Amino acid sequence: MPKKIPFKVVFCSGWEDDYSSKSLEFHDPFVKGWRSKRWCVYPQELILLLNATYRIRKLQFLSHQYMIASKVDLFVGSDQRGGGVSQGSLDTSRFTRLGYISLSNNEQTSFRSRELKSVNVDVTGQLVKLVLHKNHINRLNLYNQVSLIAVNVIGDSPSEGETADLPLSDFVNRHQNETLSQLVHSHLPVYHHTQITEDPILLGAINKSTNISLVDDLSFDIAQDPETARIIRRLDALKTKAVKGVALQKRSLT
């Protein structure tokens, strides 16, 4: 079952004082998030190191209300030597580009709300790289900065991943009356792709996991104080354990 994955920020292009990228490692309603330097040079990069290799199923981003990047390129990486990745081995790591997300300029909300973006993917790796492009121009962003309030990674270990995922070719065969471009557009209306192959975001839409707990979603953490979140997570874990126990009993009786 996919779970929220802990990570460390091991590279950052830079940050404004009191808005370090390290704040992205913690989620709560009071977190200030990361903010680029004033008058920074674009693009800005962030690299997240997961505590192990995972099958990543969802990436989530909470953007600042007015320090907004025009788009964010998404990459997932692993060590080319086949071992685990450490902060000192980033030079030997290889990244695969997943695609990009576009962020609203937020003018419709008068720069009062923060945009939460979620992307379903299906790819294995231990590193996540975010490349943030030039900010949307507005009267409040005096120094042309970009900011992320929070980042969330959800996935499971490859050994525990779902095995009944539908291959891309089989999915297309089941929808023979639709063109391939129509299929992609219907499942990924907000993304653009130059190749329709084993695309991690396309596979993420097709193989979208339906058993991600609400307590692992970023919207949960930014709405609950840490102690309340801890209690609810504990209750959710007990509930999951009980459900699994009932399922095992039913199997043993059949």
HELIX and SHEET records of a PDB file:
HELIX    1   1 SER A   21  GLU A   25  5                                   5    
HELIX    2   2 GLN A   87  THR A   92  5                                   6    
HELIX    3   3 GLU A  107  THR A  109  5                                   3    
HELIX    4   4 PRO A  158  GLU A  160  5                                   3    
HELIX    5   5 LEU A  168  ASN A  173  1                                   6    
HELIX    6   6 LEU A  180  HIS A  187  1                                   8    
HELIX    7   7 PRO A  200  ILE A  206  1                                   7    
HELIX    8   8 LEU A  214  ASP A  216  5                                   3    
HELIX    9   9 LEU A  218  ASP A  221  1                                   4    
HELIX   10  10 PRO A  226  LEU A  253  1                                  28    
SHEET    1   A 3 LYS A   3  LYS A   4  0                                        
SHEET    2   A 3 SER A 147  ASP A 156 -1                                        
SHEET    3   A 3 TRP A  34  ARG A  35 -1                                        
SHEET    1   B 4 LYS A   3  LYS A   4  0                                        
SHEET    2   B 4 SER A 147  ASP A 156 -1                                        
SHEET    3   B 4 GLN A  44  SER A  63 -1                                        
SHEET    4   B 4 PHE A   7  CYS A  12 -1                                        
SHEET    1   C 6 LYS A   3  LYS A   4  0                                        
SHEET    2   C 6 SER A 147  ASP A 156 -1                                        
SHEET    3   C 6 GLN A  44  SER A  63 -1                                        
SHEET    4   C 6 LEU A 116  LEU A 132 -1                                        
SHEET    5   C 6 LYS A  71  ASP A  79 -1                                        
SHEET    6   C 6 SER A  93  SER A 102 -1                                        
END                                                                             
